[in-house]
Amino acid sequence: MLKRISILCVALLLALFYSFTGHHKESVDFSRAERRMLHIPTAGLFGNSNYFTVTPSDLRRDGWCFPVEDGVVFTPEFRHEPVGWYIMSAEARHEVRAAMQGVVRLVRKTDLGRTVVILHPNGLETVYAHQAKTLVRSGDYVSAGQPVALAEADHGAVYTYFTMMVNGVPLSPSTLAREDGTLKPDWVRFTVDGGGTVRATLHRPGTVAERSPRFEWMKAQELVDLDRPLTAMERQHVGVATPGLFENTSVITIDLGRVGDWSYPLPGAKVISPYGGKRRNHTGTDLKTRPKDKIRAVFDGVVRFSGKYSAYGNMVVVRHANGLETCYSHNARNLVKAGDRVKAGEAIATVGRTGRATTEHCHFEVRVNGVPFNSDYVFDHASHTLRNDKLTFRRKANGTISIKTE
Ligand SMILES: [Zn+2]
């Protein structure tokens, strides 16, 4: 059972202008046209095929939330934009929140009033219009729920005009969500034809979703240059500073929502000893599965150290572009060597009990600038998932590093 909804045609000129873009967008620096024009095709959206799909779980993964707290969708007498939602709240002014994580594309006055447009990793765009004040700039990364604008009384009415777009073409939020903010169970397939017309086909749950590659254009945060050759010091020692990381600043923020691919270090493992512990001197998290199970690199990176390291036994240290280093020790065998590039989820060692260990396990550490911190900031070890927080590290004059989570 499927229902077809035709949506408007994309301006041909723009389609021509952007149709050469056959690759994923590599940067969040939008072009002048992208920063100025409300309706403009999304570069790279149909880069690999003529369709893509959006499922409720794609929206949830990007943090879906209703853009106005306690807001109500209403139909005003002056309604002139038929596609989107008019949302009002009881307050004299209300904050308007990003419906999902993404990067702000446009912030300016349009026909709809002061407007913010956000492009999301799932391929959709959301539009927040009729604002009194905007709180973000083009190129800003925003997390789901982050305030992006303020709506204030204008001719006695306080409301936000909210809509979605696909490839610059308006799409009613009602296609994917209900007016109470809950998501519909349907999934949608968006197809573009040679003329640039986008067609949306709604599919009921239970039908098999054809999974298209996710629109992974949002550039992962890169604080560290992985191409920099490793020094002898870096190849021989574990707790060394990361070049470039705190070079011009004492504060860095690592956004776990923007680290790209990730893997739990030891799938199926249980924590047998947490960070800190009774004597407060345990610098890692002990993970247990079965001997010889494969230990996985948590993020993409470059192996900085691989070898025996005193009480740690066989140890692997991986440096990641996001600014973190991860360490895996007591390994039976290391499967990589210093200088190797690894992908998130790649097997880098096998579980053992080398060094000072009373049972076979992986002593897993997360470090920033060579200093270990609690891996609970990065992983929820109960559900084996990556947290979706921003971690702020402050380096003090004595070299110690404090950590705050947001
Ligand atoms: Zn340990």
Residues whose N, C-alpha, C, O or C-beta is under 5 A from the ligand:
A	BS01	ZN	G284 D286 H363
